[in-house]
Amino acid sequence: MEVDLDLVGLRYNTAAAVFFIPYSLGQVPSNVLLKFFRPSRWLPIIMVIWGLIMTLMCLVKTYQGLVAARFFLGLAESGLFPGVAYYLSFWYPRAARARRFALFISGAIVGGAFSGLLAFGIEKMEGIGGLRGWQWIFCLEGLATLLVAIASYFLMYDYPETASFLTETERSYLIQLMRNDSLGLATHYHWRFVVQALTDYKIYLQFFLYIGVVIPSYGITLFTPTIIKDLGFSATNAQLLSVPPFVISSIVTILFGFWSDKYQIRGPYVITGCLVGLVGYAMLYTQTSPGIGYIGSILVAVGVFPCVPIDLAWISSNAGGDIKRGVAIAMVNGFGNLGG
């Protein structure tokens, strides 16, 4: 791709970075629109849009086209992560959200574990249909997104009140549970709730905490194969060895989510994860031994990834009513992802 699209100098970095600008800025409007259009419609719609963009990126011929596609891809994809977190808060009380967020994010972690291997395999399709290997990666991953989006349109339910898979007893219990969990909190839309979120200093404190978690998590996500390769392993072995840190960290993420809900505390788990990640990065920075360095990469993943769902649950539990909560999640996650 670097040769085909003339990605010389900082062009590759620019194309990668431009994604995060609309991705960060689009999250607050997306969560507000999710409340208007219903989750079962809004989330599949934005998935279809970014699936189409991803698929058509296989037709990009120039650097300028790649930058434009990455910009609109970031805009379309901006609503998914905060939207799913917001959506889960409609179904689960505050005391049970960390484990659900952890299960959701662990899926993304596992996906990251195998994405490199998948891309390595897809690149072997070089020349089929007149497309290069990197073009097949965009095409097939975009088509997979489209299939999931179409299925989501038919399989998603908006709220407990309208979920047909629940029995009347289950529906009544869940509705009452959520009402008890949100006594005195607004569930309707009003612009003042958006303003309340935008002017709440506690949300900005959470933003600084979150960006401190996101930056090291992006670092290990994007550069694990490179880090492992620099430790002296071959490129193929580096791809294979990049899987265990993500798989182990996904398990620890789920455990942290369950423990956080069980004991009803968030901060100590975030602090613990950050300290473990700090030890891992220190090992990577100071050690040249492949074995110790590899253990360091595992500690980084095990430390930083569990902090993300715990912090999101922390934000979701303390933000307030529906609209303010949705805006708060989007603000913290959106601006925090500028760290990418």
Phi, psi and omega in degrees: 000322180302321181283313184299322184255009177056052182273071181266160177061231182266013184297319180297316179297321179295316179297324178288319186285328184297336178302321190283342180292301177292331179299320180282316185285339183273355188286319179296308177302323181296318180291328175293317179293329178300322180292328180283313190267357183080137182302321184290351176252314185294312183296314176297325180298311182291331176293321177298317181297311182285334174295319177295316180298314180299316180298315183285349176295344177291347180263000181296135183243344185227164176298318180297321177295323178295317179297316179297317180295319179296323179298309182288333174296316177298320179296316181291322185279348186301332186275348188289302187299306178293331179294318178293318178299317178295317180299317180297331180289345174282341189251337186233138177292168185300328183285354184236016186272329184299318181292325179289317176298322181295318178297318179296312184288328177297329175297319178293324179295314179297321176301320177295329180295323186255357181296321179296318178295320179297313179298321178300319180289318182295326180299341177290350177277011180314124176093342180293130180067016181077012181254147175283168181300316181294330177292323177295326178299310178299315185297308185289321179292325176293318178296322177298319178297318179299319180296317179294321180297316180296317178296321181297325180302324183265340188258342183279146173242142187287299187220161177305326182297333185244010183280113183285342182281348178274143171284167180298322179295316179295318180296314181299318180296314183291320179298315180294323178299315181290325177295317179296328181284340184236032179301130179081000181257141183285142176245353181265167181271136167206142185299334182293334178290327175295316179296320178302317179294317183292340183249009181271113184296333182294328178292323179290328173295319176296326179299316180293324176295316184292319181293332175291338176272322186290319183301309178293331178290321174295323180301314181285329179293312187281332191240010180304310179301321180293317179300314182293322177297319180292343176282355176114004179271156177290164182300318180293315178294328178296320176297317180292317183286348178283347182287310184305317179303321180287319180295314179297317181292329177294322177294315179295324178300315179297316180298316178299319179298316179295316181294321180299319177290319183299316184262359175057044174224146181242308188306311181301327179289324176294316180297315180300314179299317180296320180294319178297315178299322179297318177299317180297315179294325177296321178295319179295325185283326189256343186253144176250350179292127181303319182296312181293320178298320180294320175298322177299319179295325177293317180296322177299310181297316180295329182279312191276324184296318179297339181293330186296305180294326179296316180293320177297320177295323178299313179296312183299326184284335189246359188285324182128217182288183188303307185292313180298322179296316179297318179291320181297315178300315182293320179299308184294313181291321181295304182288331175296326181284355169298340175294343176293000000 
